Amino acid sequence: MPKSLLIISRQAPWSGPNAKEALDIVLAGGAYDLPIGLMFMDDGVFQLAPKQNATALQQKNLMANLQALSLFGVDDVYACHHSLAERGISPTSLAVDDVQALSADEVRILIDRFDQVITL
């Protein structure tokens, strides 16, 4: 049985390649039926914010990749509730459906549940 993998994305979509690389890993793992989860923390929660304008920043829009997660079998998508609150993002206004906002204790439990964790 393959080991489960949690990707923690901590970078804003416009701060460099890490946000896109995290999504690429998750989509590839999902395509190969790897038990995989995606967690957004710190500035990574900005990837979930609605009404982003990537062209104004001369960046690639990652929203299409985020919305394709379920098509690749990635159903375990989480966001740190504290990170969302610190950045003024409501869990009910996220641009991606079915994201579970987790408390700090729930984040710790989630991390322990996966065999391997990669933070980008």
C-alpha positions as CSV (number, residue, x, y, z in Angstrom):
1,M,0.0,0.0,0.0
2,P,1.4,3.4,-0.9
3,K,2.3,5.8,1.9
4,S,0.1,8.8,2.4
5,L,1.5,12.2,1.6
6,L,0.5,15.7,2.9
7,I,1.7,18.8,1.1
8,I,1.7,21.9,3.1
9,S,1.6,25.0,1.0
10,R,2.8,28.1,2.9
11,Q,3.6,30.6,0.1
12,A,1.3,33.1,-1.5
13,P,0.6,32.4,-5.2
14,W,2.6,35.4,-6.3
15,S,5.7,35.0,-4.1
16,G,7.6,32.6,-6.3
17,P,7.4,29.0,-7.7
18,N,6.6,27.2,-4.4
19,A,2.8,27.5,-4.7
20,K,2.7,26.1,-8.2
21,E,5.2,23.4,-7.3
22,A,3.0,22.3,-4.4
23,L,0.0,22.0,-6.6
24,D,1.9,20.1,-9.2
25,I,3.0,17.5,-6.7
26,V,-0.5,17.1,-5.4
27,L,-2.0,16.8,-8.9
28,A,0.6,14.3,-9.9
29,G,0.1,12.2,-6.7
30,G,-3.7,12.3,-7.3
31,A,-3.2,11.1,-10.9
32,Y,-1.4,8.1,-9.6
33,D,-4.0,7.4,-6.9
34,L,-1.6,8.2,-4.1
35,P,-3.3,8.9,-0.8
36,I,-2.6,12.7,-0.7
37,G,-3.8,15.8,1.1
38,L,-3.2,19.5,0.6
39,M,-3.0,21.9,3.5
40,F,-2.8,25.7,3.1
41,M,-1.1,27.6,6.0
42,D,0.4,31.0,6.6
43,D,0.4,33.1,3.3
44,G,-0.5,29.9,1.4
45,V,-4.1,30.6,2.3
46,F,-4.0,33.6,-0.2
47,Q,-4.2,30.9,-2.9
48,L,-7.8,30.3,-1.8
49,A,-8.8,33.9,-1.8
50,P,-11.6,34.9,-4.2
51,K,-11.2,37.3,-7.1
52,Q,-7.5,37.2,-7.6
53,N,-6.0,39.0,-10.6
54,A,-2.8,37.1,-11.6
55,T,-2.3,39.0,-14.8
56,A,-2.0,42.3,-12.9
57,L,0.9,40.6,-11.1
58,Q,2.3,39.1,-14.3
59,Q,1.9,35.6,-12.7
60,K,0.2,32.4,-13.8
61,N,-3.3,32.0,-12.4
62,L,-3.4,28.9,-10.2
63,M,-7.1,28.8,-9.8
64,A,-7.7,26.3,-12.6
65,N,-5.2,23.9,-10.9
66,L,-7.0,24.3,-7.6
67,Q,-10.4,23.7,-9.1
68,A,-9.1,20.5,-10.8
69,L,-8.1,18.9,-7.5
70,S,-11.3,16.8,-7.3
71,L,-10.9,15.7,-10.9
72,F,-7.5,14.2,-9.9
73,G,-9.0,12.4,-6.9
74,V,-7.7,14.9,-4.3
75,D,-10.5,15.4,-1.9
76,D,-8.5,16.1,1.3
77,V,-8.0,19.9,1.1
78,Y,-7.5,21.9,4.3
79,A,-6.7,25.4,5.4
80,C,-5.5,26.6,8.8
81,H,-8.3,28.6,10.4
82,H,-5.9,30.8,12.2
83,S,-4.0,31.7,9.0
84,L,-7.3,32.6,7.3
85,A,-8.4,34.8,10.2
86,E,-5.0,36.6,10.4
87,R,-5.3,37.5,6.7
88,G,-9.0,38.5,6.9
89,I,-10.2,35.6,4.7
90,S,-13.5,34.0,5.7
91,P,-13.7,30.2,5.4
92,T,-17.1,30.6,3.8
93,S,-15.7,32.9,1.0
94,L,-13.0,30.6,-0.4
95,A,-12.7,30.4,-4.1
96,V,-12.3,26.6,-3.9
97,D,-15.1,24.3,-2.7
98,D,-14.9,21.7,0.1
99,V,-11.9,23.2,1.9
100,Q,-11.9,22.2,5.6
101,A,-10.8,25.0,7.9
102,L,-8.9,23.4,10.9
103,S,-7.9,24.7,14.3
104,A,-4.3,24.4,15.5
105,D,-5.0,21.2,17.3
106,E,-6.7,19.7,14.3
107,V,-3.7,20.7,12.1
108,R,-1.4,18.8,14.5
109,I,-3.7,15.7,14.4
110,L,-3.8,15.9,10.5
111,I,-0.1,16.1,10.2
112,D,0.3,13.0,12.4
113,R,-2.2,11.1,10.3
114,F,0.0,11.2,7.1
115,D,3.1,9.1,6.6
116,Q,5.1,11.8,4.8
117,V,4.8,15.6,4.9
118,I,6.3,18.0,2.5
119,T,6.3,21.8,3.2
120,L,6.7,24.3,0.4
